[in-house]
């Protein structure tokens, strides 16, 4: 079971940056399987609850960072909605879609509110930078999850 748990965690870590792979969910599943394999002796239920909360938090980080970046640059709600839709659409197009999707969605959303291409380009750039920062934060949270688990595992 520990081998399967390790495989899930490794695939999950890769999945944090790969589109359409639920990275942090796979990490959590692997950590849960490892904890379960020894009857939650080394890693208890409170630690697993904390890891579950962090797993859920990673899915809000991407969107929150994108929205914060766009809000700081004064983009419209339409640009924010366009960036979110562009990100969702980009999931189906792989890595290029995730790079282009938020940018294009924010630009199109901003263009529906204001026909100024310069403002729309700035909205697209803000969405892309926010998405990038959110992805980095998600990667950080994934490694924090693994670190908490390993600390609990080896400190018991």
Secondary structure as GFF3:
##gff-version 3
##sequence-region A 1 156
A	DSSP	alpha_helix	2	15	.	.	.	ID=ss1
A	DSSP	alpha_helix	23	37	.	.	.	ID=ss2
A	DSSP	alpha_helix	45	72	.	.	.	ID=ss3
A	DSSP	alpha_helix	77	91	.	.	.	ID=ss4
A	DSSP	alpha_helix	94	113	.	.	.	ID=ss5
A	DSSP	alpha_helix	117	155	.	.	.	ID=ss6
###
